[in-house]
Amino acid sequence: MTTKIRCTECDTSLRVGEKHYGRSVKCPRCGATVKVPQPEFAEGEDFALDDQELSDFEEQPRRKSSRSAHRLPSKSARRGKKPNKQSSNHLPAIVGAAAIAGLLIVGGIYWTTRRGGDAGTVNPGQVTAIVPPVPAGVRAAPAGAAQMTNNSGPSLGAATTTGAMNQPQLVPGGTHSAGPGVGSAPTGVQHAVAGTAPPLSGGASPEAINAVVTSPLANGVAPAGNLDLSVLTDRAGRGLVLLRIKDNNGQNLGLGSGFLISRDGLVATNFHVMKEGATAEAEFRDGVRVPVSGYRAFDSKRDIAIVQLESVPPDAVPLELAPSLDVQQGASVVAMGHPRGLRFTATEGIVSAIHKTSDLPADLRRQMECPDDQIWIQTSATIFSGNSGGPLLSRSGKVIGINSWITRDVDFGFALAIQHLIELTSQVKDSVLSLAEVNRQGRADDTVFSLGDLDPKVKVIQDEYQRSFEEFEVRLKTAQTAEEVQKIITSNNPARRDVPRLIKIASENPKTPAAYQALVLSLAMLRQYFPESTATSPMQQVTTQLLRDHLDEKSIVTAVVLAGTFELASTKAFLSEVINRSTDKDVQGIACLFLAKSLIASDKSAPKKEGVRLLERIVNEFSEVMIRDVPIVEDAQRMLFAELHLSIGAEAPEIIGRDAEGNEFKLSDYRGKVVMLDFFADWCPHCTKMYPLERIMVEKQRDRPYILLGVNCDRDGVLQKLIEEKKVTWKCWADGEGGPIATEWQLSGFPMIILIDHQGIIRYQFNGAPDPEVVDRALAQLVGKVGSGKTNSNSKKPIGSSRAKGRSSSNP
């Protein structure tokens, strides 16, 4: 029997045989050590996998098999917090490490923004195949979260979310969460309240925009009926723009699409295209580039923005907006934009369906915080990364939607219906609010996280790195074999060239702003060393100089956060020194958090104990320290509870709740039996596929000392219906959506299965639907010890590895 595992470093899917269970294998792609779970979890020696045991390359980064878990909304999302208050761990969004090919993931949807300048994007979500897997750090490896990375190089204007974040994926078998939707920054319709619009023909009044809505597409009246495709794309191309988004250092954050809706320079796009930028410019088809002055109106909830251009080329023509949703299923449509940076591209398809948010499947709806009445046009026209904000056109040449997001498992694109933009045009004001001001909450370039204006010597290297990285990612995308990938990484990785150059600047200019900038950028670039162990020597140089010359820098926390993403001995030593030597309480507390997180992840007891001590210190000493307006004590308490009460070998917390009929029962009522605890929801397809197996288990358990107990996380009434239909025949708590049991047990995705021995000790945990054979063997092992005295309820010695996962489960 073979099974698949995933390399935690380079995200490569590996196929291993039964002989490898319980051992640590070396990934032939990046050299990282990967633990292979096994029911008995016996330890074995390290060895390298044969090339024949590798699975075929995946089409997209982090593509999950059909057994993967559906991820949950973060607690912050459930509380209605803004997305900039990071979900789950709340670990800071900070300096962007380079990432390869994918889509910007915002709260559950693969928004089709192009990330990373002209050649790069953020995070997974592609429709077209990228054959070779790319090592972690080149692709932003979603820890299930929203990990947002700038793949155009380590620009401090881009954000990387570290830690275990809830990163939703619209793909059956993917990791589903229902994190915050498009809305970031302020919610609801937002309008410009400061600044002044450029005097373009006196500004655009609502009346002028309304005239554009019903005006002809170009000079003269558009022909009735369908236009020839060449005519349509030529005319629409005159109003289509390529939007380049930049940080406060002028570095590219990404690109997206937009379209002119007024001759006075108003451009419509998605809000998520603009939401991280400090500045932006629009490029027209003829190559003319025009600065974006700022927002004239935006609705973050509906994901729409109208921005003002400083000027408009004389031959640019606004696109005509359909006066209403005048489109039917099956109608021919054309999507325009810049997919994967392929400028001014048009693709044809049909209207596959028209949906309201409230009508979408539950697993998609949970991943959005868009209003229930929001209308989406589902289309077969190819929409991809870079299309966000571009127009979806009817064959008569009118804009009927704004291309917004795609599903990853199938080639379905979704466009926001145009009536929502028309509604927003009536709210446009004469004033302009700068992008930097509006997006301040959503960017990672706050004073404490900013390097300011780069020293010229440092900026030269940064610019060269960015251009080289664009070429590097292209080479990686076109590589066909693992050998080609490895060769490219070895010979063409610009980080290996530029980190020594930055370290040299720091060494030759000690205790200067240029030295500090060079060292922090070196930390960002070191994320591109594969395997990570090859970064040991330069990392030692960087951290030594930071401690020696820059410990009192106001933004040293930036270096702390970057160092906290490594698992090197030198970075752990660096964090420890920062804790002991820094006089800044905020810096000390954040260093404690990252070091604790790293230590707790260890398989050894001594580091775990030290990690627990640091978490307790955060609770006692650093409760007021914040990251992005969120107290770090929230993360510390969550991790502390998990380590003390939810880890393998810990005594399971008591569960007291009610069943579907309102009858109260407790987990402790079943002490003396082995308990299989199943957290499930009926909207999750992986959970429903387990129903028949679990019904069989219920029959088997009648004469054996084990029991299946469920924690149902559906809305009221669903569990009762499942019981009446006899789909669920085992005893369950009706916890509800985001209920107290799931919250206390820190449920990260569906299904989550925990095996508890007869003395109440957690012995196994599977995040994702497990292999039934693995569960059967684990249960047999635990049942065999009932009454044998072989377990000790006071023992922390685990039978299984901590949070042992199902065969293809996702990382929480």
N, C-alpha and C positions, 0 to 999 in steps of 0.2 A: 504494500500500500504506500502511495506517495501523498504528500501534502504540500501546500504552498506556504511559504513564509515570505516576509518582506524585510529587506535590509533597512534598518532604521537610519542609516547614513545616506545612502544613495537612492533609496526607494525602489531598488530593483526587486522584482518578484523572482523568488528562487523556488525550485521544486526539489524537495528532499525526500529520500526514502525513509522507511520505518527504522532502518538501522541507525539513522541520525538522531532519533528522538532522545531528548535529554542532553544533547551535546551542544557545544558551541562551535559553529562553523564560521569559516572566513569567506566573506563575499569576494568572489573573483573579480568583481567590478571595481570596488574601492578598497578592499582589504579590511573592511570593518568586521568585527566579531559579532555574530548574530546568534542568539540563544534559540534553539529549537525546542518548543514545549513538548512534553511527553507525560502521559498519565502518572507515571511513577516519578517523573522529574529526576531521574538518576543523572548524576553528573558524568560527563565523559571528557576525553581529551579534545583539544582544539584540532581541527584539520581543515583543509581546503576542499571546497566542493569541486567536483569535476565539471568541466564545461558542459558535459552532456546533461547534467542535472539542473541546469538553468532552464527556467521556463522561457517561452518566447517573449520578446520585448513587448511592453505594453504600449498601447497607442497614445495614452495620455499619462501624465504624472499622477500618482496617487489614485489610479483607477482601481476601484474595489471589486472584488468578486461578489457573486450574489449572496455570499454568506456574511457580508460585512454588516456592521451595526448601523442603525439609523441614529444620528446624533440628536441630542436634545437642545432646547433653548438654554442659554446660560441663565443663571439666577438674575443677572443684571437685566437681561432681556425680559424675563418674566416680570421683573419689577417695573419695567417700562423705562429703564435708564437709557440715556443716550449712548450710541455706539462708541463714542470716544472714551467712555468709561468702560474699560475693556471687559469683555465677557469672561466668564469662568474665572481664570486666575487673575485677571486684571493686570497681568504683567505688562510693562509699558510698551507702547508703540514707539519705536525708536529708529536708529539709523538703518537705512535700507541696505541689506546685503544683495548682491547681484542675483537675479533669478532668471529662469529661462521659460519661454513659451507657455502661455496659458491665459487665464482670464482673471480680471479683478473680481474677487468674491466679496460681496457685501451682504452680510446677513442672510445668506441662503440662496442667492441667485447668482448664476454665472453671468454677471453683467459684462457686456461685450466691449468694455473699455480696453484700449490698447495701452499696455503699461511699458515703461522702460524706454522712453525715447522712441526712435524710429525703428528699433529692432527688437525690443523686448517687451515682455508683459509680466503680470504678476499672477503667480499661483495657477493651479490647474483648472481645466475646464475646456479643453479643446475638442473640436469636432473632427478636424482633419488629423491624420495619423502622424505622429512623430515616432519614428521607429525605435531608435535607441533610447534606453532610459538614461537620464542625466543625473549625475551625483547630486546629493543634497547640498544645498547652498547655491548650486547653479539653478536648479529648480527650487523654489521656495517650498520646503517640505511642510505641508499643512499638518500640524499636530492635531489636526481636527480643528483647526481652528481657523480664525481668519488671520492667516498669516500674510501680511501685505508687504511685499518686498520690491525694491526698485532694482530691476535687473539691468539698468543701464550703468550700474556701478554704485558704489557706496555713497550715494548722495544723502546728506542729512535731511533733505526735505521729504524723503520717502519714509514709509513706516514699516517696521517689521514687528509683528506681534509675537513675542516669545512665550513659551509655556504652552500649557495644554488649553488651547482655545477651541471654542465650538465653531467649527468651520463647516457650514452646510453644503451639501452637494446634491444637485438635482439629478440623481442617477440611481435607479434601482440597484441595491447592493452597495450603494455609496454610503458615506457617513452623513446622516441627515441630522441637522439641527435646525432649530427655528430661531436663530439669533435675530438681532434687529435687522429690519429691512433696509430699504434705501435710505430711510431717514437717518441722517447724521447731522451734526450741527443742530440748529433749532428745528423743531418740527412744525408742521403746518405750513401754510403759504407764507413765504417771507418776501419782503419787498425791500428795494433799496431805500435807505433812510438818510444816507449821508453822501456827500460828494455831489458833483454836478455832471450831467451828461454833456459830452462834447457837442458843440453846436453844429450838428449835421442837419442841415435844412430845418433848423429850429427844433430838432428833437422829434421823436415819434409819439404822437398822441394815440390813445386808444382808437380814436376814429380812423387814424391813418392805418393802423394795423388791421382794423376791421375791413378797411378797403382792400388791403392786401389779401385778406382771407377770401374775398370773392372776386378778386381781380384776375385777369388772364395770366397765364404762366409766363408768357413773354410778351413782346410787342404785338398787339393785335389779339384777337380772340382765339383761344386754343381750339383746334378742330374738334368737332363732336366725335364721340366714339373713341375707339382705341387709336393711339398714336403708333406709328412705326417705332420699334425699339430704338433704332439709331437716332431718330428725331427726339424721342422722349429723353434718352440719356444725355444727348447733347444739350438740350434745353435745361434739364434739371442740373446738369453738371456745372452750369454757370452760377448756381446758387449754393452748391455744395461746398463746404469748407472742411479742411483738416485742422483740428484743434490740437496744438502742442501745449501741454501743461508743464509748468516749471516751478521749482522751489525758490526760496528766497535767495539762493546762491546762483540762480540762473541755470541750474542743472535740470535736464529733462526728467520729468516724473512719468510721462506717458503721453499717449495721444488718443484722440477720439474723433468723432464726427459731429457735424452740426450743419445747419442750413439757414440761409438768409431768409428772413420773413418780412423785412422792411428795407426799403432803399435808404433809410436813415441808419442802417447798420445794426439792426437787431438780429441776433442769431439764436435759434432754438437748438437745444441739445438736452441730454440727460443731466440731471444734477450730479450724478455720481461721476460723470466725466470731469467735472470742474472741482469737485469737493475737496481735493487735497492741495490744489495749486495756490501759489502766492501770486503768480503772473501767468499769462497765457497769450498765445498769438494764433491767428487764423490764417491759413494758407488757402488761396483760391486756386482754381485749376490752372491758371496761367502762371502760377508761381509767385504771385504777389502775396506778401505776408503783411498782415495788419495786426497791431497790438489789440488785445481785449482790454477795454477800460474797466469792466467789472460787471456785476449783476444789475439788471434792471428789475427782475422779479424771479423768484424761484419758489418751488413747492417741493420741499425735501421728501415729504411723504409720498407724493405721486412721482417723484424722481424726474421733475422737469425744471429746466432753467432757461431763462432768456438773458443773454449777455449782450453788452454793447461793444461794438467795434469803434476804433478811433476814426476810421475812414472806410470807404467802400470803393473798390475799383470801378471805373466808369462802365465796364461791360458786364458787371455782375448783375444778375437778375434774381429778385426774390422768388421763391417757390410759392405756388398757389396751394393754399390749404383747402381741403374739402370742407364745405360748410357744416357737414355733420358726418357721422359714420355711414357714409354711403357706399357700403361694400357688402358683398355676400360671400358665403362659403363657396369655394371653388373658383372665385374670380381671380384673374391673372394679376400679379403684382410684381413690382421691381424694388429690390432693396439696394440702396446706394450707401457707400461709405468707404472705409479704408481697412478692410480685413487684413490682419497681420501686417499692417503697414503698406499693403498694396494700394496705393493711392487711387482714389476716384474709380472705384470698382463698382460695377452693377451686376446683380444676379437676379434671375427671373424665377418665379415660383407661383404658387397659388395660395389663396387664403385657406388654410387647413381647417380653422375653426375660429370662433369668436367667443371669448369667455369674460365673465366678471371674476374678480378675485375670489368672491364667495363661492363661485362654481368650480374653481380649480380643485384637483384631487387634494385630499387632506395633507399628504406629505409635502406637496408644493406650497399649499396655502400656509402651512405652519412656518414656512421659511420666509415669509414676507410680512412686512408690517404696512402694506399698502391698504388703502381703504377698501372695504368690501365691494363698493360700487365701481371700482376702477376697472376699465375695460381693456382687454388684451386681445390683440390680433395674432393668432398663431399662424405661422407661414412656413412653407417649405422652401422659400427663397433662402439661399445660404446667408446666414448671419454669423459673424465670427468676431474674434477679438479685434477691436478697432472700428467696428460698425456702430458702437454705442452712440446714440445721438443723431444718427443719420436718418434720412427719410425713407419710409416705406410708401411707394407710389402706386396709385392705381394706373391702369393702362391709358387713362385719359391724361395722365401727367400730374394729378393732384396728390398732395401729401395726405395719406390716410392714417399714418402712424409714425412713431419714433422708435427705431430699432433699439431694444433695451437689453434682452437677456436670452440665453439659450439653455436647453437641457443638454446634459453631457452624454447620456446613454444613447440618445437618438438625435437626428439632425432636426430638431424643432427649434425654431426661433420665435421670439415673441416681441411684438411692437406695442408700445403704448398708444391707444387710440387717440386720434388727433383732437377730439373734442376737449380733452383735458388741457391740451395746449391752448386751444381757443379760449377756454375759460380763463387761463392764466394771462392771456394777452390783455384782457380787460383790467388787469391789476397792475400793468406796467406803469411805473412812475417816471417822472422826469429826472430824478436823482439817480446817481450811480453809487453803489457800494463796492469797495474794492474786494477782489477775490481773497486777498490775504486776511482782510478783516472778517469776512463771512466764514472763511475756512479755518480760522485760527484753532477752533476746538477740534477740528478733524486732522490737523497736521501734527507731525512730530518735530516741529522746529521751534518749539517754545524756547525762551531764553536759556533755560537750563539744559536743553537738548541741542542747542545750536552752536556751531563753530564760528558763526558770523561770516564776514567776507573772507574768503580763502586768500592766504598769502600767494602772491604770483607764482613762486616756485612750486608750491603745493598744487595750485590750480592747474598748472601745466601738466603735471603728472596725472591729476584727476581727469582732465580732459582727454589725455592720451589713453588712459585706462578705459574710459567710457567708449571711445571709438574702437579700441581693440576688443573690448568685450562684446560689442555688437558683432564683430567678425567671428569671435570665438563661439558665440551662440549659434550663428549660422552654420559653422562647421559641425557643431554638435548635432544640430537638427538634421543635417544631411548625412551623417555617419550611418553606416548600414550594419556594422558589427560591433561587438563588444571590444574587439581589438582596436578598431578605428577610434572608438570613444576614448579608450585608455591612451592611445597615442596622441590624440588631440589635447587631452587633459595634461599630458606630460609636456608636450612641445609648444602648445599655443595658449596656455592659460596666462592671461596678462597679469594676474595677481602675483605670480612667481617672479615676474620681471619688475613690477612696480613696488611691491612691498620693500625690497631692499633699498630702492631709491628713496622711499619715504623715510625709512629708518636712518639712512645716511644724512638726510636733511636734519632730522631730529638730533643726531649725534653731533653734527657740525654747528648747530645753532641751539645749544642747550638753553632751557628756561626761557624760550621765546614763544610767542603765539604760533609762529610757523612750525616749531618743533611739536607743540601740543596738537595742532591740526594734523600734522603728518602722522603722529602716533595713533590718533583716533581713527583716521582713515586707514591706517595699516590694520587696525583691529577689524574694521569692516571688510577689507580685502582678504584678510586671513581666513574668512569664512569660505573662500573659494579654493582653499588647499584641500586636495583629495589624495589619500585619506587624511583625516584631521591630524593624525599623529605626525605628519610631515611638517606641520606648523609649529612644532614644539620649540625649535631653536629661535625662529624670529619672534614667536610669542614671548619667549623669555626676555629677549632684548626689549621688546615694546613695553612689557609690564614693568621691567626693572627701571626703565627711564621714566615711565609715568610715576612710579612711586618716589623716585629720587627727585624729580624736578617739578612735578605738576599735581601733587596730591591736594594742593589747596585751590586748584582751579574750580571755579563755580560750576562748570559743566562736567566735572570729572565723573559724575553719575552716568554720563553717556558711555564712557569707557567701562564703567562698572557693568552696565547692562550688556554691552557687547561681549565683554569677557565672560559674563554669566551664561552665554549661549554655548560655550565650549565645555568639553569634558576632559580637559588637559590638567595635569598636576600643576603646571605653572599658573594656570588661571585660577585654580582653587587657592593656591598660595597667595596670588595677587588679591583676591577677594578677602582672604583672611587678614592680610596686612592692612588693607583699607579699613576693615572693621576696627582693627587695633590702633591704627595710627591717625585716622581722619578725625578732625575735630568737628566736622559737620554731622549733625544728628541725622539729617535726611540721607546723606551718603552712607553713613553707617547702617542705617536701617535697610536701605535697598540692597546693599552688599550682603547683609544678613539673609535677606529673602532669597537672593539668587544662589548664594552658597548653600543654604539649607535645601533648596530644591535639588541642587546637584548631589548633595550628600545623601539625601533620602532615596534617590534613584539607585544608589549602590546596592549590590547584592550582599554586601558584608554588614555585619551588625554594628561594628564600631562606627563607621561613617553614618549609619542610620541614627545611632544614638546622638552623635554630634549634631546631625541635622535637626533632630527633635529639640535639642537644647537651644539651638539658634531660633527655632520657631517660638519656643517658650520665651526667649529673650525679646523677640519682636512684640509678643503680646504684652510683656511687662514693661518694656522700655521704649518701644517705638510705635505705640498705638496711634500716635498723631501724624506719623509720616505718611505722605500721600504720593501716589503715582497717578498722574492724569486725573486728579481730583478724587481718587478712590483710596481709602486707607489701606495700607499694605497689611494691616492686621486682619483684614477679611481673608486674604489669601493664606496668611499664616494659620489662622484658626481652622480654615478648611483643610489645609494639608496636615495640620496637627491631629485633627479628629480622624482623618483618613488613616494616618499612620498608626494611631493608637487603637482605633476601633474597627477599621474596615480593611486592614491589610491581612494577608495570609498569616495565620497563627494567632490572630487577635480574637477575643471573645466577641461574637456577633452582638451588636446593639439590640436591645429589645425592640420589638415591633408591637404596637398596640393600635388596632384599627378595627374598622367595621367591614363586614362583607356586603354584598349587593342588597341584602334584605335588612341591613342595619344592625346585625348582630355582632357584638364585639368579640374579638379573640386575639390571642397573643402568640408571638413566636415561641416564647418559653413554654407554652402549653405542650409543645412537641419535643421537649428535652428528653433524651433517651432514644430518639430516632434520628437518623440521618435526614437532613432537610435539603431538598433542591428548591432554591428560592428563585423564581423567575419573574423579572420585571418585564412587562410586555404592554403593548398597545395594539389595538385591532387595526389601526391605520398602517401599521408597519408590515410590509409583505413578508419579511423574514420571521416575524412573530407568528403570523397566521400559518405559515408553512410548517411551523412546529406543532400546531394543534393536534394533528393525528398522532404524532409520536408521543406527545404528552398524554393523550387519552390512553394510549397503550400502556404507558408508564403507570397511570392510575390503576389499571387493571392488575398489573404486575405487583404493585406495592401492597395489595390488600393483605398478603400473608408475609410480608417482609418488613423489617424495622426501618423503613424510610418512607418519606412522604413528599409529595410535590405541593408546594404552596406558591400561589401567584400574587403579584402586586400589579393590579391593573391600573394603567395610567390614562385611561380614556375619560371623556366627559361623562357626566351623569347619565345613567340609563344604558350605556353600551354594554357593561358587564352583565347586567340582568338579561339583556337580549341574547348575549352569547350563551348564557347558561340555559335560557329557554330553548334556544336552537340546538342545545347539546353540543356546541362546538367546544365549550369549556366545561369540563366535568370535575375539575379539582377546586379545592377551596382557595378563595382569593380575597385579598383586601381590595376594596374599591377606593383607591387612593385619589383618583381624579387627575386632571391635568396639572402638573407641577405641584402635586400633593406633598404632604409633610413626610411621608415615608420615603418617597423618591428623593426629596430634598435632603433629608438627613443621610441617606445612603449615597449621596453624591452621584446619582445616576447620570451617566454621560451619554448613553445611547441605548437603542433597543436592538435586539433583546440583551439584557444583562442577566447572566445566570450565576448564582453563587451556591456552592456546595458547603454545607455546614455539618460537622460531625455530630455524633450523638451527645457530646458534652458541650455543644454550643460554640465550637471553635471553627472559624472560617478556614477552609482547607483549599478551595479552588475558586477561581473567578474567571468567567468567560465573557469578554466584551464582544458581542457578536454571536450569531448562531453557531454553536460548536458542532463538531463532528459527533454524531450520536454514539459512535463506537468509543470515542474518547470519554464521553460522559458515562457510558455504561461501565467502562473499566474503572473509572474513578469512583463511581457509586459502589461497585462491587468491592473495591479496596476498602472504602469507608464502612460499608455494611459488615464486612468481614471482621472488623475490629470492635463491633458493638458487643459489649460484655467481656471483651478480651483483656481490658485493662491496658491496652497498648497506647492509648492516648491520654493526655493529661490536660485538663481544662485550664490549668495555670501555665502551661508551656507555651512559649512564643515560637517554638521551633516549627517551621512550616512543613507541611507535606508537599505542597505545590509551590511553585514560584509565585511571587507577589503579583496579584492581578493577572493570573494566567489567562491568556486570550483564547478565543475560539480559533479554528483553523485559519480563517481568513479575516479575522476581526480587525477593525481599524484601531489606530492609536488614539486613546482618549486625550 
